[in-house]
Structures are given as structure tokens and as C-alpha cells.
Amino acid sequence: MVMLGPGVAISKARQVGALTVTEAGDVTAISGDAQAALKELANQYMSLSGDIAQTTLTSLLEKYPEIKAQNG
């Protein structure tokens, strides 16, 4: 939640059907295999890393346009 913000973190956690997640982000129940639920949750968060990397790179290229010109 610290890295992604509470809205995104909770939204992704709620996409894991086996988890019951409160508005505060607390997991109050896990149905089925807890290990599988944790793996699915990790996959939800990892799926964001591509978007985060792209946003960071875009921001960097906007700040330093000469980089894009040299490598583009």
C-alpha cells in the first residue's frame, strides 16, 4: 500500500477471488488454498510493474528529451 497507494493496492487485492479485503486493506478471510491466493495476489501486483516502469521511463524522457534524440 505504501508503494502503490491504498486505492490501487486494495483494488488489486480485491481482484483475488479467494480474499475478502476491507476498505482499510485488511484481509479478513481467505477461501481455499491460502498459498494459491498469495501467489495470485503477488501476480496482481507484479502485473503493475510494467505500467509503472513505462510511466517512469516516459517521465524521464520528458524531463531529458536529449536522451530520446540520441537513442531514438
C-alpha positions, 0 to 999 in steps of 0.5 A: 500500500505504501508503494502503490497507494491504498486505492490501487493496492486494495483494488488489486487485492480485491481482484483475488477471488479467494480474499475478502479485503476491507476498505482499510486493506485488511484481509479478513478471510481467505477461501481455499488454498491460502498459498494459491491466493498469495501467489495470485495476489503477488501476480496482481501486483507484479502485473503493475510493474510494467505500467509503472516502469513505462510511466517512469521511463516516459517521465524521464524522457520528458524531463531529458528529451536529449536522451530520446534524440540520441537513442531514438 
